[in-house]
Amino acid sequence: MFDSVKLRADLERDEGYRPAIYDDATSQPILPGAHVQGHPTIGIGWALDTNPLSHERALVILAWHVDDKARELFAALPWAETLDEVRCRALVNMAFNLGVAGLLQFRKLLAALEGARWTEAAGEARNSVWFRQVGPRAERIAKAFETGTDELRIA
């Protein structure tokens, strides 16, 4: 048997950590339109084409991502954490989709949510380019803002 903690330290040293996708043959970042000579790789030697991300692992990463996005959102809008569960979840979903910086551009929607003007908030969501682009997800979010319930389940 081997010491997996020491092996992970060896691999981190030998492979190096890369936060963005890179070509393992050239060590260059993979940019749109780039020709890849080796394997698209990320992190510490994770070749994406030969070792696809399992659903189970994607869910672990998703949990981390949701936690990060919620922290970022609540740092920018502390009042958002006091929304009821359904509306708060809908707002974090919207922040996940747009990024917090993108969500902060929805000033009227956010003011309506902060003021508990639910119909107005839903209307602001529906009256946006985002709503027209996103489709059923945006309608679920708008309905959650409006009603505070999960009653509408659009696939």
C-alpha positions, -999 to 999 in steps of 0.1 A, spaced: 0 0 0 11 36 -5 6 69 14 -20 87 -7 -14 120 11 22 119 1 13 108 -34 -11 137 -38 17 161 -27 41 145 -52 15 149 -80 7 185 -72 45 192 -73 50 172 -105 19 181 -124 14 216 -111 -19 232 -104 -37 250 -133 -70 267 -126 -79 270 -163 -80 244 -190 -47 240 -207 -32 217 -234 -10 192 -215 13 187 -245 22 224 -248 12 237 -213 -6 266 -230 -41 277 -220 -68 265 -244 -85 296 -259 -115 295 -282 -104 283 -316 -71 269 -304 -57 237 -318 -51 212 -290 -21 189 -295 -24 169 -263 -53 166 -238 -75 194 -225 -65 193 -188 -74 212 -157 -65 213 -120 -37 189 -112 -35 166 -142 -72 161 -148 -74 152 -186 -110 160 -194 -112 140 -226 -99 108 -211 -113 112 -176 -148 128 -180 -164 143 -150 -188 119 -134 -222 131 -123 -214 124 -87 -182 145 -88 -200 173 -107 -225 174 -79 -197 179 -54 -183 207 -75 -218 222 -78 -222 223 -40 -189 242 -37 -199 265 -65 -233 272 -49 -217 280 -16 -192 304 -32 -220 321 -52 -242 325 -22 -214 340 -1 -206 364 -29 -242 374 -33 -248 379 4 -216 400 7 -230 423 -20 -266 423 -9 -268 414 29 -306 418 29 -310 390 4 -301 364 30 -333 375 49 -356 366 21 -379 336 26 -363 303 15 -380 301 -20 -372 337 -30 -337 335 -16 -330 303 -35 -345 319 -67 -322 349 -63 -291 327 -58 -301 307 -89 -303 339 -109 -269 350 -95 -255 315 -105 -268 321 -140 -257 357 -145 -229 360 -120 -233 384 -91 -220 414 -111 -246 407 -138 -274 403 -112 -265 437 -97 -274 453 -129 -311 444 -122 -315 474 -99 -353 477 -101 -358 440 -96 -335 440 -65 -351 471 -51 -385 454 -55 -373 423 -37 -357 442 -9 -390 461 -5 -411 429 -6 -429 441 -37 -431 406 -51 -453 412 -82 -431 441 -92 -400 420 -88 -415 393 -110 -424 419 -136 -389 433 -137 -375 397 -142 -400 391 -170 -393 424 -186 -357 417 -194 -335 404 -221 -323 377 -196 -358 364 -193 -363 361 -230 -329 343 -234 -332 319 -205 -367 305 -210 -384 281 -185 -357 287 -159 -364 324 -159 -402 318 -156 -396 295 -126 -375 322 -109 -400 350 -117 -429 329 -104 -409 321 -72 -403 359 -67 -440 365 -73 -455 338 -51 -428 326 -27 -438 290 -37 -424 262 -57 -458 256 -72 -447 261 -108 -425 233 -120 -415 240 -156 -390 215 -171 
